[in-house]
Amino acid sequence: MNQPIELSLEQQFNLRSFQNQVERMSREQAQDFLMKLYEQNIYLKVTYNQLLKTQWGIEPGSQL
């Protein structure tokens, strides 16, 4: 796991496109967007953790 993660060309393109969009936002738009992005990240983490717990049989009612 010590190998650096490299982005595909498509991912690099999407990242650059996203950067361009952010640069054109007003400060208020950027702050609102950042809050929504942070909220989505929290939901993603919760969903991921629940999925792992279920798959690993840590939660009651999970299938082994």
All heavy atoms as TSV, in Angstrom:
chain	resi	resn	atom	element	x	y	z
A	1	MET	N	N	0.816	-1.209	0.000
A	1	MET	CA	C	0.000	0.000	0.000
A	1	MET	C	C	0.854	1.264	0.000
A	1	MET	O	O	0.326	2.344	0.143
A	1	MET	CB	C	-0.929	0.018	1.210
A	1	MET	CG	C	-2.025	-1.012	1.225
A	1	MET	SD	S	-3.295	-0.835	-0.039
A	1	MET	CE	C	-3.939	0.786	0.274
A	2	ASN	N	N	2.160	1.143	-0.143
A	2	ASN	CA	C	3.018	2.322	-0.167
A	2	ASN	C	C	3.152	2.925	-1.552
A	2	ASN	O	O	3.823	3.913	-1.724
A	2	ASN	CB	C	4.405	1.973	0.386
A	2	ASN	CG	C	4.363	1.695	1.868
A	2	ASN	OD1	O	3.471	2.146	2.559
A	2	ASN	ND2	N	5.318	0.945	2.357
A	3	GLN	N	N	2.517	2.298	-2.547
A	3	GLN	CA	C	2.577	2.840	-3.896
A	3	GLN	C	C	1.626	4.030	-4.004
A	3	GLN	O	O	0.489	3.966	-3.542
A	3	GLN	CB	C	2.187	1.776	-4.915
A	3	GLN	CG	C	3.137	0.608	-4.965
A	3	GLN	CD	C	2.662	-0.459	-5.944
A	3	GLN	OE1	O	1.497	-0.473	-6.313
A	3	GLN	NE2	N	3.555	-1.334	-6.332
A	4	PRO	N	N	2.092	5.110	-4.629
A	4	PRO	CA	C	1.199	6.269	-4.788
A	4	PRO	C	C	0.048	5.928	-5.737
A	4	PRO	O	O	0.212	5.175	-6.688
A	4	PRO	CB	C	2.105	7.337	-5.385
A	4	PRO	CG	C	3.255	6.603	-5.989
A	4	PRO	CD	C	3.400	5.323	-5.215
A	5	ILE	N	N	-1.090	6.495	-5.450
A	5	ILE	CA	C	-2.269	6.287	-6.294
A	5	ILE	C	C	-2.196	7.284	-7.443
A	5	ILE	O	O	-1.979	8.481	-7.224
A	5	ILE	CB	C	-3.560	6.493	-5.485
A	5	ILE	CG1	C	-3.651	5.457	-4.372
A	5	ILE	CG2	C	-4.786	6.439	-6.385
A	5	ILE	CD1	C	-4.807	5.671	-3.427
A	6	GLU	N	N	-2.359	6.783	-8.653
A	6	GLU	CA	C	-2.328	7.653	-9.816
A	6	GLU	C	C	-3.725	7.739	-10.417
A	6	GLU	O	O	-4.447	6.757	-10.477
A	6	GLU	CB	C	-1.333	7.132	-10.848
A	6	GLU	CG	C	0.100	7.191	-10.338
A	6	GLU	CD	C	1.115	6.917	-11.432
A	6	GLU	OE1	O	0.794	7.167	-12.610
A	6	GLU	OE2	O	2.210	6.479	-11.088
A	7	LEU	N	N	-4.076	8.928	-10.861
A	7	LEU	CA	C	-5.375	9.141	-11.481
A	7	LEU	C	C	-5.300	8.798	-12.959
A	7	LEU	O	O	-4.275	9.038	-13.610
A	7	LEU	CB	C	-5.801	10.595	-11.321
A	7	LEU	CG	C	-5.942	11.116	-9.889
A	7	LEU	CD1	C	-6.304	12.597	-9.917
A	7	LEU	CD2	C	-6.969	10.327	-9.123
A	8	SER	N	N	-6.393	8.264	-13.466
A	8	SER	CA	C	-6.476	8.002	-14.902
A	8	SER	C	C	-6.553	9.338	-15.636
A	8	SER	O	O	-6.798	10.387	-15.032
A	8	SER	CB	C	-7.712	7.157	-15.214
A	8	SER	OG	O	-8.891	7.930	-15.007
A	9	LEU	N	N	-6.364	9.298	-16.949
A	9	LEU	CA	C	-6.477	10.527	-17.743
A	9	LEU	C	C	-7.867	11.139	-17.615
A	9	LEU	O	O	-8.020	12.364	-17.530
A	9	LEU	CB	C	-6.156	10.238	-19.210
A	9	LEU	CG	C	-4.686	9.984	-19.524
A	9	LEU	CD1	C	-4.518	9.639	-20.998
A	9	LEU	CD2	C	-3.842	11.183	-19.160
A	10	GLU	N	N	-8.890	10.285	-17.593
A	10	GLU	CA	C	-10.256	10.784	-17.437
A	10	GLU	C	C	-10.432	11.475	-16.091
A	10	GLU	O	O	-11.049	12.538	-15.996
A	10	GLU	CB	C	-11.255	9.641	-17.583
A	10	GLU	CG	C	-12.697	10.090	-17.459
A	10	GLU	CD	C	-13.699	8.954	-17.587
A	10	GLU	OE1	O	-13.297	7.788	-17.722
A	10	GLU	OE2	O	-14.896	9.255	-17.554
A	11	GLN	N	N	-9.885	10.876	-15.032
A	11	GLN	CA	C	-9.988	11.478	-13.705
A	11	GLN	C	C	-9.226	12.798	-13.643
A	11	GLN	O	O	-9.695	13.763	-13.030
A	11	GLN	CB	C	-9.467	10.510	-12.645
A	11	GLN	CG	C	-10.363	9.313	-12.435
A	11	GLN	CD	C	-9.710	8.230	-11.609
A	11	GLN	OE1	O	-8.498	7.997	-11.698
A	11	GLN	NE2	N	-10.516	7.555	-10.797
A	12	GLN	N	N	-8.068	12.856	-14.275
A	12	GLN	CA	C	-7.302	14.100	-14.323
A	12	GLN	C	C	-8.079	15.183	-15.059
A	12	GLN	O	O	-8.103	16.341	-14.641
A	12	GLN	CB	C	-5.958	13.860	-15.002
A	12	GLN	CG	C	-5.007	13.014	-14.182
A	12	GLN	CD	C	-3.723	12.718	-14.937
A	12	GLN	OE1	O	-3.217	13.553	-15.682
A	12	GLN	NE2	N	-3.185	11.525	-14.742
A	13	PHE	N	N	-8.713	14.806	-16.157
A	13	PHE	CA	C	-9.527	15.750	-16.919
A	13	PHE	C	C	-10.682	16.264	-16.064
A	13	PHE	O	O	-10.958	17.476	-16.027
A	13	PHE	CB	C	-10.067	15.092	-18.193
A	13	PHE	CG	C	-11.015	15.957	-18.955
A	13	PHE	CD1	C	-10.545	16.964	-19.792
A	13	PHE	CD2	C	-12.389	15.788	-18.826
A	13	PHE	CE1	C	-11.418	17.777	-20.490
A	13	PHE	CE2	C	-13.274	16.599	-19.529
A	13	PHE	CZ	C	-12.791	17.597	-20.357
A	14	ASN	N	N	-11.378	15.346	-15.374
A	14	ASN	CA	C	-12.505	15.741	-14.524
A	14	ASN	C	C	-12.051	16.659	-13.397
A	14	ASN	O	O	-12.759	17.610	-13.038
A	14	ASN	CB	C	-13.200	14.503	-13.961
A	14	ASN	CG	C	-13.975	13.751	-15.006
A	14	ASN	OD1	O	-14.397	14.309	-16.010
A	14	ASN	ND2	N	-14.158	12.458	-14.792
A	15	LEU	N	N	-10.892	16.382	-12.849
A	15	LEU	CA	C	-10.354	17.225	-11.780
A	15	LEU	C	C	-10.061	18.630	-12.296
A	15	LEU	O	O	-10.402	19.628	-11.653
A	15	LEU	CB	C	-9.090	16.592	-11.198
A	15	LEU	CG	C	-8.454	17.289	-10.013
A	15	LEU	CD1	C	-9.426	17.408	-8.847
A	15	LEU	CD2	C	-7.202	16.540	-9.585
A	16	ARG	N	N	-9.467	18.716	-13.467
A	16	ARG	CA	C	-9.158	20.029	-14.063
A	16	ARG	C	C	-10.451	20.784	-14.406
A	16	ARG	O	O	-10.550	21.992	-14.179
A	16	ARG	CB	C	-8.302	19.836	-15.318
A	16	ARG	CG	C	-7.927	21.111	-15.992
A	16	ARG	CD	C	-6.991	21.930	-15.138
A	16	ARG	NE	N	-6.672	23.151	-15.866
A	16	ARG	CZ	C	-6.393	24.297	-15.307
A	16	ARG	NH1	N	-6.341	24.388	-14.002
A	16	ARG	NH2	N	-6.129	25.348	-16.026
A	17	SER	N	N	-11.442	20.065	-14.925
A	17	SER	CA	C	-12.729	20.675	-15.235
A	17	SER	C	C	-13.384	21.207	-13.967
A	17	SER	O	O	-13.920	22.324	-13.946
A	17	SER	CB	C	-13.635	19.647	-15.909
A	17	SER	OG	O	-14.910	20.166	-16.134
A	18	PHE	N	N	-13.323	20.440	-12.901
A	18	PHE	CA	C	-13.872	20.855	-11.617
A	18	PHE	C	C	-13.146	22.098	-11.107
A	18	PHE	O	O	-13.768	23.053	-10.628
A	18	PHE	CB	C	-13.758	19.709	-10.609
A	18	PHE	CG	C	-14.268	20.032	-9.244
A	18	PHE	CD1	C	-15.625	20.066	-8.984
A	18	PHE	CD2	C	-13.392	20.308	-8.208
A	18	PHE	CE1	C	-16.108	20.362	-7.722
A	18	PHE	CE2	C	-13.863	20.604	-6.944
A	18	PHE	CZ	C	-15.216	20.637	-6.696
A	19	GLN	N	N	-11.837	22.107	-11.243
A	19	GLN	CA	C	-11.043	23.261	-10.821
A	19	GLN	C	C	-11.481	24.518	-11.564
A	19	GLN	O	O	-11.639	25.582	-10.957
A	19	GLN	CB	C	-9.565	23.002	-11.073
A	19	GLN	CG	C	-8.665	24.153	-10.667
A	19	GLN	CD	C	-7.198	23.874	-10.960
A	19	GLN	OE1	O	-6.838	22.822	-11.478
A	19	GLN	NE2	N	-6.354	24.807	-10.618
A	20	ASN	N	N	-11.694	24.389	-12.847
A	20	ASN	CA	C	-12.148	25.541	-13.641
A	20	ASN	C	C	-13.508	26.041	-13.173
A	20	ASN	O	O	-13.744	27.253	-13.101
A	20	ASN	CB	C	-12.204	25.175	-15.121
A	20	ASN	CG	C	-10.831	24.982	-15.717
A	20	ASN	OD1	O	-9.840	25.489	-15.212
A	20	ASN	ND2	N	-10.772	24.224	-16.800
A	21	GLN	N	N	-14.417	25.123	-12.847
A	21	GLN	CA	C	-15.739	25.520	-12.367
A	21	GLN	C	C	-15.632	26.266	-11.047
A	21	GLN	O	O	-16.296	27.288	-10.836
A	21	GLN	CB	C	-16.636	24.299	-12.197
A	21	GLN	CG	C	-17.058	23.661	-13.491
A	21	GLN	CD	C	-17.864	22.385	-13.253
A	21	GLN	OE1	O	-18.122	21.990	-12.115
A	21	GLN	NE2	N	-18.265	21.732	-14.330
A	22	VAL	N	N	-14.806	25.760	-10.136
A	22	VAL	CA	C	-14.648	26.383	-8.822
A	22	VAL	C	C	-14.042	27.776	-8.955
A	22	VAL	O	O	-14.446	28.717	-8.260
A	22	VAL	CB	C	-13.787	25.486	-7.892
A	22	VAL	CG1	C	-13.415	26.212	-6.613
A	22	VAL	CG2	C	-14.536	24.196	-7.566
A	23	GLU	N	N	-13.096	27.915	-9.862
A	23	GLU	CA	C	-12.457	29.223	-10.039
A	23	GLU	C	C	-13.437	30.290	-10.525
A	23	GLU	O	O	-13.235	31.471	-10.277
A	23	GLU	CB	C	-11.278	29.101	-11.011
A	23	GLU	CG	C	-10.094	28.372	-10.410
A	23	GLU	CD	C	-8.991	28.081	-11.418
A	23	GLU	OE1	O	-9.195	28.300	-12.632
A	23	GLU	OE2	O	-7.930	27.611	-10.972
A	24	ARG	N	N	-14.498	29.884	-11.197
A	24	ARG	CA	C	-15.494	30.836	-11.709
A	24	ARG	C	C	-16.599	31.127	-10.686
A	24	ARG	O	O	-17.451	31.977	-10.928
A	24	ARG	CB	C	-16.107	30.303	-13.001
A	24	ARG	CG	C	-15.143	30.326	-14.176
A	24	ARG	CD	C	-15.843	30.037	-15.486
A	24	ARG	NE	N	-16.500	28.739	-15.516
A	24	ARG	CZ	C	-15.973	27.627	-16.022
A	24	ARG	NH1	N	-14.782	27.629	-16.540
A	24	ARG	NH2	N	-16.666	26.506	-16.017
A	25	MET	N	N	-16.613	30.431	-9.558
A	25	MET	CA	C	-17.655	30.642	-8.550
A	25	MET	C	C	-17.374	31.898	-7.734
A	25	MET	O	O	-16.224	32.264	-7.511
A	25	MET	CB	C	-17.687	29.464	-7.564
A	25	MET	CG	C	-18.219	28.198	-8.103
A	25	MET	SD	S	-18.200	26.937	-6.779
A	25	MET	CE	C	-18.738	25.518	-7.681
A	26	SER	N	N	-18.465	32.495	-7.266
A	26	SER	CA	C	-18.310	33.583	-6.292
A	26	SER	C	C	-17.932	32.951	-4.952
A	26	SER	O	O	-18.031	31.736	-4.759
A	26	SER	CB	C	-19.627	34.350	-6.144
A	26	SER	OG	O	-20.606	33.539	-5.490
A	27	ARG	N	N	-17.526	33.785	-4.031
A	27	ARG	CA	C	-17.154	33.280	-2.703
A	27	ARG	C	C	-18.343	32.575	-2.038
A	27	ARG	O	O	-18.209	31.505	-1.473
A	27	ARG	CB	C	-16.656	34.430	-1.833
A	27	ARG	CG	C	-16.238	33.998	-0.443
A	27	ARG	CD	C	-15.718	35.181	0.363
A	27	ARG	NE	N	-15.443	34.824	1.716
A	27	ARG	CZ	C	-14.264	34.411	2.166
A	27	ARG	NH1	N	-13.255	34.309	1.339
A	27	ARG	NH2	N	-14.097	34.105	3.438
A	28	GLU	N	N	-19.535	33.184	-2.139
A	28	GLU	CA	C	-20.732	32.578	-1.535
A	28	GLU	C	C	-21.064	31.243	-2.186
A	28	GLU	O	O	-21.411	30.277	-1.489
A	28	GLU	CB	C	-21.931	33.520	-1.658
A	28	GLU	CG	C	-21.916	34.650	-0.661
A	28	GLU	CD	C	-23.183	35.496	-0.748
A	28	GLU	OE1	O	-24.176	35.039	-1.363
A	28	GLU	OE2	O	-23.168	36.608	-0.200
A	29	GLN	N	N	-20.965	31.183	-3.504
A	29	GLN	CA	C	-21.237	29.925	-4.201
A	29	GLN	C	C	-20.242	28.846	-3.775
A	29	GLN	O	O	-20.616	27.697	-3.543
A	29	GLN	CB	C	-21.151	30.115	-5.717
A	29	GLN	CG	C	-22.283	30.901	-6.313
A	29	GLN	CD	C	-22.041	31.204	-7.784
A	29	GLN	OE1	O	-20.930	31.534	-8.194
A	29	GLN	NE2	N	-23.105	31.098	-8.574
A	30	ALA	N	N	-18.982	29.227	-3.665
A	30	ALA	CA	C	-17.947	28.267	-3.279
A	30	ALA	C	C	-18.173	27.761	-1.852
A	30	ALA	O	O	-18.024	26.572	-1.579
A	30	ALA	CB	C	-16.558	28.890	-3.411
A	31	GLN	N	N	-18.560	28.655	-0.945
A	31	GLN	CA	C	-18.815	28.250	0.438
A	31	GLN	C	C	-20.014	27.311	0.514
A	31	GLN	O	O	-19.969	26.303	1.223
A	31	GLN	CB	C	-19.034	29.471	1.330
A	31	GLN	CG	C	-17.764	30.242	1.589
A	31	GLN	CD	C	-18.002	31.521	2.386
A	31	GLN	OE1	O	-19.085	32.096	2.355
A	31	GLN	NE2	N	-16.972	31.961	3.086
A	32	ASP	N	N	-21.079	27.633	-0.214
A	32	ASP	CA	C	-22.264	26.777	-0.242
A	32	ASP	C	C	-21.919	25.409	-0.823
A	32	ASP	O	O	-22.294	24.375	-0.281
A	32	ASP	CB	C	-23.372	27.449	-1.058
A	32	ASP	CG	C	-24.658	26.657	-1.046
A	32	ASP	OD1	O	-25.157	26.332	0.057
A	32	ASP	OD2	O	-25.177	26.354	-2.147
A	33	PHE	N	N	-21.172	25.427	-1.907
A	33	PHE	CA	C	-20.772	24.177	-2.540
A	33	PHE	C	C	-19.915	23.338	-1.601
A	33	PHE	O	O	-20.094	22.124	-1.493
A	33	PHE	CB	C	-20.006	24.477	-3.840
A	33	PHE	CG	C	-19.582	23.244	-4.564
A	33	PHE	CD1	C	-20.482	22.529	-5.344
A	33	PHE	CD2	C	-18.277	22.786	-4.467
A	33	PHE	CE1	C	-20.094	21.381	-6.003
A	33	PHE	CE2	C	-17.881	21.645	-5.131
A	33	PHE	CZ	C	-18.792	20.941	-5.893
A	34	LEU	N	N	-18.985	23.969	-0.904
A	34	LEU	CA	C	-18.109	23.262	0.029
A	34	LEU	C	C	-18.903	22.610	1.156
A	34	LEU	O	O	-18.630	21.467	1.541
A	34	LEU	CB	C	-17.069	24.221	0.587
A	34	LEU	CG	C	-15.993	23.631	1.492
A	34	LEU	CD1	C	-15.216	22.535	0.765
A	34	LEU	CD2	C	-15.061	24.726	1.974
A	35	MET	N	N	-19.900	23.311	1.665
A	35	MET	CA	C	-20.738	22.741	2.725
A	35	MET	C	C	-21.512	21.521	2.216
A	35	MET	O	O	-21.607	20.497	2.893
A	35	MET	CB	C	-21.698	23.795	3.275
A	35	MET	CG	C	-21.027	24.869	4.102
A	35	MET	SD	S	-20.074	24.229	5.503
A	35	MET	CE	C	-21.339	23.362	6.406
A	36	LYS	N	N	-22.054	21.611	1.004
A	36	LYS	CA	C	-22.787	20.481	0.428
A	36	LYS	C	C	-21.860	19.303	0.157
A	36	LYS	O	O	-22.218	18.146	0.399
A	36	LYS	CB	C	-23.501	20.909	-0.847
A	36	LYS	CG	C	-24.668	21.835	-0.593
A	36	LYS	CD	C	-25.309	22.316	-1.873
A	36	LYS	CE	C	-26.445	23.280	-1.575
A	36	LYS	NZ	N	-26.992	23.880	-2.782
A	37	LEU	N	N	-20.664	19.594	-0.318
A	37	LEU	CA	C	-19.685	18.550	-0.578
A	37	LEU	C	C	-19.281	17.846	0.719
A	37	LEU	O	O	-19.185	16.618	0.771
A	37	LEU	CB	C	-18.456	19.146	-1.263
A	37	LEU	CG	C	-17.398	18.187	-1.745
A	37	LEU	CD1	C	-17.963	17.257	-2.813
A	37	LEU	CD2	C	-16.212	18.971	-2.297
A	38	TYR	N	N	-19.087	18.626	1.777
A	38	TYR	CA	C	-18.731	18.062	3.076
A	38	TYR	C	C	-19.858	17.173	3.604
A	38	TYR	O	O	-19.602	16.067	4.108
A	38	TYR	CB	C	-18.420	19.184	4.068
A	38	TYR	CG	C	-17.946	18.680	5.400
A	38	TYR	CD1	C	-16.675	18.153	5.552
A	38	TYR	CD2	C	-18.774	18.720	6.517
A	38	TYR	CE1	C	-16.241	17.682	6.779
A	38	TYR	CE2	C	-18.356	18.253	7.740
A	38	TYR	CZ	C	-17.078	17.736	7.874
A	38	TYR	OH	O	-16.666	17.258	9.083
A	39	GLU	N	N	-21.100	17.629	3.459
A	39	GLU	CA	C	-22.250	16.838	3.900
A	39	GLU	C	C	-22.322	15.511	3.138
A	39	GLU	O	O	-22.526	14.447	3.727
A	39	GLU	CB	C	-23.537	17.629	3.698
A	39	GLU	CG	C	-24.782	16.880	4.156
A	39	GLU	CD	C	-26.061	17.658	3.909
A	39	GLU	OE1	O	-26.049	18.663	3.159
A	39	GLU	OE2	O	-27.094	17.256	4.474
A	40	GLN	N	N	-22.125	15.573	1.822
A	40	GLN	CA	C	-22.136	14.345	1.023
A	40	GLN	C	C	-21.020	13.399	1.443
A	40	GLN	O	O	-21.203	12.178	1.469
A	40	GLN	CB	C	-22.004	14.678	-0.462
A	40	GLN	CG	C	-23.243	15.290	-1.043
A	40	GLN	CD	C	-23.076	15.652	-2.515
A	40	GLN	OE1	O	-21.987	15.563	-3.068
A	40	GLN	NE2	N	-24.162	16.052	-3.135
A	41	ASN	N	N	-19.871	13.955	1.785
A	41	ASN	CA	C	-18.743	13.135	2.235
A	41	ASN	C	C	-19.081	12.415	3.538
A	41	ASN	O	O	-18.722	11.245	3.724
A	41	ASN	CB	C	-17.500	14.007	2.396
A	41	ASN	CG	C	-16.264	13.188	2.653
A	41	ASN	OD1	O	-16.037	12.167	2.005
A	41	ASN	ND2	N	-15.456	13.634	3.594
A	42	ILE	N	N	-19.778	13.085	4.431
A	42	ILE	CA	C	-20.192	12.447	5.690
A	42	ILE	C	C	-21.137	11.281	5.400
A	42	ILE	O	O	-20.968	10.184	5.946
A	42	ILE	CB	C	-20.852	13.473	6.636
A	42	ILE	CG1	C	-19.805	14.468	7.134
A	42	ILE	CG2	C	-21.530	12.768	7.818
A	42	ILE	CD1	C	-20.395	15.636	7.909
A	43	TYR	N	N	-22.133	11.505	4.533
A	43	TYR	CA	C	-23.057	10.426	4.173
A	43	TYR	C	C	-22.318	9.264	3.515
A	43	TYR	O	O	-22.618	8.100	3.771
A	43	TYR	CB	C	-24.165	10.940	3.250
A	43	TYR	CG	C	-25.235	11.722	3.962
A	43	TYR	CD1	C	-25.416	13.078	3.703
A	43	TYR	CD2	C	-26.070	11.116	4.888
A	43	TYR	CE1	C	-26.393	13.802	4.357
A	43	TYR	CE2	C	-27.055	11.829	5.548
A	43	TYR	CZ	C	-27.213	13.173	5.280
A	43	TYR	OH	O	-28.192	13.885	5.937
A	44	LEU	N	N	-21.346	9.578	2.671
A	44	LEU	CA	C	-20.554	8.537	2.012
A	44	LEU	C	C	-19.799	7.690	3.043
A	44	LEU	O	O	-19.794	6.460	2.968
A	44	LEU	CB	C	-19.573	9.164	1.029
A	44	LEU	CG	C	-18.665	8.224	0.260
A	44	LEU	CD1	C	-19.487	7.308	-0.647
A	44	LEU	CD2	C	-17.654	9.006	-0.543
A	45	LYS	N	N	-19.188	8.337	4.012
A	45	LYS	CA	C	-18.451	7.613	5.055
A	45	LYS	C	C	-19.379	6.728	5.877
A	45	LYS	O	O	-19.053	5.581	6.178
A	45	LYS	CB	C	-17.727	8.594	5.975
A	45	LYS	CG	C	-16.523	9.231	5.345
A	45	LYS	CD	C	-15.856	10.202	6.320
A	45	LYS	CE	C	-14.685	10.890	5.673
A	45	LYS	NZ	N	-14.019	11.815	6.601
A	46	VAL	N	N	-20.542	7.253	6.254
A	46	VAL	CA	C	-21.501	6.477	7.042
A	46	VAL	C	C	-21.972	5.259	6.245
A	46	VAL	O	O	-22.029	4.146	6.772
A	46	VAL	CB	C	-22.699	7.354	7.479
A	46	VAL	CG1	C	-23.822	6.510	8.055
A	46	VAL	CG2	C	-22.243	8.404	8.477
A	47	THR	N	N	-22.296	5.482	4.982
A	47	THR	CA	C	-22.750	4.384	4.124
A	47	THR	C	C	-21.665	3.336	3.973
A	47	THR	O	O	-21.917	2.132	4.087
A	47	THR	CB	C	-23.169	4.919	2.741
A	47	THR	OG1	O	-24.204	5.880	2.921
A	47	THR	CG2	C	-23.658	3.807	1.837
A	48	TYR	N	N	-20.450	3.766	3.725
A	48	TYR	CA	C	-19.312	2.858	3.572
A	48	TYR	C	C	-19.084	2.045	4.852
A	48	TYR	O	O	-18.908	0.830	4.815
A	48	TYR	CB	C	-18.071	3.665	3.205
A	48	TYR	CG	C	-16.838	2.843	2.986
A	48	TYR	CD1	C	-16.692	2.061	1.845
A	48	TYR	CD2	C	-15.802	2.847	3.921
A	48	TYR	CE1	C	-15.557	1.306	1.639
A	48	TYR	CE2	C	-14.665	2.097	3.725
A	48	TYR	CZ	C	-14.539	1.321	2.579
A	48	TYR	OH	O	-13.410	0.569	2.395
A	49	ASN	N	N	-19.119	2.733	5.993
A	49	ASN	CA	C	-18.915	2.036	7.271
A	49	ASN	C	C	-20.020	1.006	7.536
A	49	ASN	O	O	-19.747	-0.096	7.997
A	49	ASN	CB	C	-18.847	3.034	8.423
A	49	ASN	CG	C	-17.540	3.779	8.457
A	49	ASN	OD1	O	-16.536	3.334	7.923
A	49	ASN	ND2	N	-17.548	4.952	9.080
A	50	GLN	N	N	-21.256	1.370	7.246
A	50	GLN	CA	C	-22.368	0.434	7.435
A	50	GLN	C	C	-22.223	-0.767	6.516
A	50	GLN	O	O	-22.474	-1.905	6.925
A	50	GLN	CB	C	-23.708	1.135	7.199
A	50	GLN	CG	C	-24.093	2.099	8.291
A	50	GLN	CD	C	-24.270	1.418	9.633
A	50	GLN	OE1	O	-24.756	0.309	9.730
A	50	GLN	NE2	N	-23.842	2.089	10.688
A	51	LEU	N	N	-21.838	-0.536	5.284
A	51	LEU	CA	C	-21.634	-1.630	4.337
A	51	LEU	C	C	-20.543	-2.577	4.821
A	51	LEU	O	O	-20.705	-3.804	4.792
A	51	LEU	CB	C	-21.272	-1.070	2.955
A	51	LEU	CG	C	-20.983	-2.094	1.871
A	51	LEU	CD1	C	-22.219	-2.935	1.579
A	51	LEU	CD2	C	-20.502	-1.411	0.607
A	52	LEU	N	N	-19.445	-2.018	5.288
A	52	LEU	CA	C	-18.361	-2.868	5.800
A	52	LEU	C	C	-18.804	-3.661	7.026
A	52	LEU	O	O	-18.513	-4.859	7.138
A	52	LEU	CB	C	-17.141	-2.023	6.143
A	52	LEU	CG	C	-16.329	-1.502	4.976
A	52	LEU	CD1	C	-15.185	-0.619	5.471
A	52	LEU	CD2	C	-15.778	-2.642	4.140
A	53	LYS	N	N	-19.490	-3.008	7.933
A	53	LYS	CA	C	-19.968	-3.708	9.126
A	53	LYS	C	C	-20.891	-4.852	8.755
A	53	LYS	O	O	-20.805	-5.946	9.323
A	53	LYS	CB	C	-20.688	-2.736	10.062
A	53	LYS	CG	C	-19.769	-1.802	10.792
A	53	LYS	CD	C	-20.568	-0.834	11.666
A	53	LYS	CE	C	-19.670	0.180	12.334
A	53	LYS	NZ	N	-20.442	1.105	13.168
A	54	THR	N	N	-21.774	-4.614	7.807
A	54	THR	CA	C	-22.706	-5.654	7.369
A	54	THR	C	C	-21.956	-6.803	6.713
A	54	THR	O	O	-22.187	-7.974	7.020
A	54	THR	CB	C	-23.744	-5.076	6.389
A	54	THR	OG1	O	-24.467	-4.042	7.058
A	54	THR	CG2	C	-24.712	-6.138	5.914
A	55	GLN	N	N	-21.038	-6.473	5.820
A	55	GLN	CA	C	-20.291	-7.502	5.099
A	55	GLN	C	C	-19.368	-8.292	6.017
A	55	GLN	O	O	-19.121	-9.471	5.790
A	55	GLN	CB	C	-19.490	-6.878	3.957
A	55	GLN	CG	C	-20.350	-6.341	2.838
A	55	GLN	CD	C	-21.205	-7.432	2.202
A	55	GLN	OE1	O	-20.724	-8.496	1.869
A	55	GLN	NE2	N	-22.487	-7.140	2.052
A	56	TRP	N	N	-18.832	-7.666	7.042
A	56	TRP	CA	C	-17.927	-8.339	7.971
A	56	TRP	C	C	-18.661	-9.031	9.112
A	56	TRP	O	O	-18.052	-9.650	9.964
A	56	TRP	CB	C	-16.921	-7.351	8.541
A	56	TRP	CG	C	-15.911	-6.879	7.527
A	56	TRP	CD1	C	-15.674	-7.398	6.289
A	56	TRP	CD2	C	-15.028	-5.783	7.658
A	56	TRP	NE1	N	-14.697	-6.700	5.652
A	56	TRP	CE2	C	-14.271	-5.684	6.480
A	56	TRP	CE3	C	-14.794	-4.852	8.673
A	56	TRP	CZ2	C	-13.299	-4.725	6.279
A	56	TRP	CZ3	C	-13.821	-3.887	8.466
A	56	TRP	CH2	C	-13.091	-3.822	7.284
A	57	GLY	N	N	-19.987	-8.906	9.156
A	57	GLY	CA	C	-20.768	-9.566	10.179
A	57	GLY	C	C	-20.655	-8.913	11.544
A	57	GLY	O	O	-20.867	-9.574	12.561
A	58	ILE	N	N	-20.390	-7.651	11.603
A	58	ILE	CA	C	-20.242	-6.938	12.876
A	58	ILE	C	C	-21.595	-6.469	13.395
A	58	ILE	O	O	-21.842	-6.450	14.586
A	58	ILE	CB	C	-19.291	-5.723	12.713
A	58	ILE	CG1	C	-17.900	-6.222	12.337
A	58	ILE	CG2	C	-19.247	-4.892	13.977
A	58	ILE	CD1	C	-16.926	-5.123	11.986
A	59	GLU	N	N	-22.501	-6.141	12.499
A	59	GLU	CA	C	-23.827	-5.649	12.875
A	59	GLU	C	C	-24.788	-6.794	13.094
A	59	GLU	O	O	-24.753	-7.774	12.366
A	59	GLU	CB	C	-24.366	-4.733	11.770
A	59	GLU	CG	C	-23.610	-3.449	11.618
A	59	GLU	CD	C	-23.976	-2.430	12.681
A	59	GLU	OE1	O	-25.172	-2.249	12.948
A	59	GLU	OE2	O	-23.052	-1.840	13.244
A	60	PRO	N	N	-25.706	-6.674	14.062
A	60	PRO	CA	C	-26.745	-7.679	14.221
A	60	PRO	C	C	-27.611	-7.739	12.955
A	60	PRO	O	O	-27.880	-6.711	12.337
A	60	PRO	CB	C	-27.587	-7.183	15.405
A	60	PRO	CG	C	-26.778	-6.115	16.047
A	60	PRO	CD	C	-25.788	-5.617	15.058
A	61	GLY	N	N	-27.985	-8.927	12.574
A	61	GLY	CA	C	-28.823	-9.086	11.401
A	61	GLY	C	C	-28.034	-9.157	10.119
A	61	GLY	O	O	-28.605	-9.237	9.032
A	62	SER	N	N	-26.702	-9.102	10.220
A	62	SER	CA	C	-25.897	-9.172	9.004
A	62	SER	C	C	-25.734	-10.618	8.581
A	62	SER	O	O	-25.862	-11.540	9.377
A	62	SER	CB	C	-24.524	-8.541	9.241
A	62	SER	OG	O	-23.849	-9.239	10.266
A	63	GLN	N	N	-25.468	-10.799	7.324
A	63	GLN	CA	C	-25.280	-12.144	6.774
A	63	GLN	C	C	-23.795	-12.479	6.720
A	63	GLN	O	O	-22.991	-11.660	6.346
A	63	GLN	CB	C	-25.876	-12.222	5.366
A	63	GLN	CG	C	-27.352	-11.948	5.342
A	63	GLN	CD	C	-27.900	-11.919	3.928
A	63	GLN	OE1	O	-27.156	-12.029	2.970
A	63	GLN	NE2	N	-29.201	-11.779	3.815
A	64	LEU	N	N	-23.477	-13.691	7.109
A	64	LEU	CA	C	-22.078	-14.135	7.062
A	64	LEU	C	C	-21.819	-14.940	5.829
A	64	LEU	O	O	-22.619	-15.527	5.240
A	64	LEU	CB	C	-21.727	-14.964	8.298
A	64	LEU	CG	C	-21.774	-14.204	9.615
A	64	LEU	CD1	C	-21.464	-15.144	10.765
A	64	LEU	CD2	C	-20.754	-13.085	9.608
